């Protein structure tokens, strides 16, 4: 099931508030009542065409976005770092989240803003200390993320809160795929059509069961929390007006452009 969140057109007669829906193979969206993470899948009798809506971030985390750093050996190497012995985690504010085709805003504090394509997990329910053999019980589905980073500020600060915490620095989308099973699918990132990252999910140092077990041993996870699972090698800077597209087979593609640098 592909769960979308969207802003309807005026002609749809759905008002102006965002709605959730289920996207079918004919690019038709079955409109749902409420937020399915909290109210379940409650269909209405209304359908709208995908072409007639604007897709939004498929989930707006009410709590947090938890990220795993240096989770691909090649990426750790390009950062001149050793492979970690346990997951390295940090948090992006939920205010970083934007949707597909939204613009990444270049902050005036930074002169170097980079892309990082990642697989993202959406959490389905309140959970704490989840054993790895039970993680399937707390995964709602998967989406695609761009862990946008002000690389120069990351180097200056020696930690990552400011560099990764600006508004618009966590594009998510295009939807949540609830039937996705991580295997050997590749994360492929292109910048203006040129492939910059291409590596299978299987290259992750810490796999998804280990990640959820570890993160939930540290903090309680809530419905709609998002976990970013790390980026492969090939990260790099974006220039004003660049378009970055991140694709994962079985989910789709997430596209965003970057604005000129703020004055």
Beta strands, then each sheet from edge to edge (+ up, - down):
strand 1: 2-8
strand 2: 19-23
strand 3: 28-32
strand 4: 43-49
strand 5: 53-55
strand 6: 65-69
strand 7: 88-92
strand 8: 97-98
strand 9: 103-106
strand 10: 113-115
strand 11: 117-123
strand 12: 139-147
strand 13: 149-150
strand 14: 170-177
strand 15: 186-191
strand 16: 194-200
strand 17: 226-231
strand 18: 236-238
strand 19: 243-248
strand 20: 252-261
sheet 1: 4+ 3- 2+ 1- 5+
sheet 2: 4+ 3- 2+ 1- 14+ 8+
sheet 3: 4+ 3- 2+ 1- 14+ 12- 11+ 17- 6- 7+
sheet 4: 9+ 20+ 19- 15+ 16-
sheet 5: 13+ 10- 18+
end
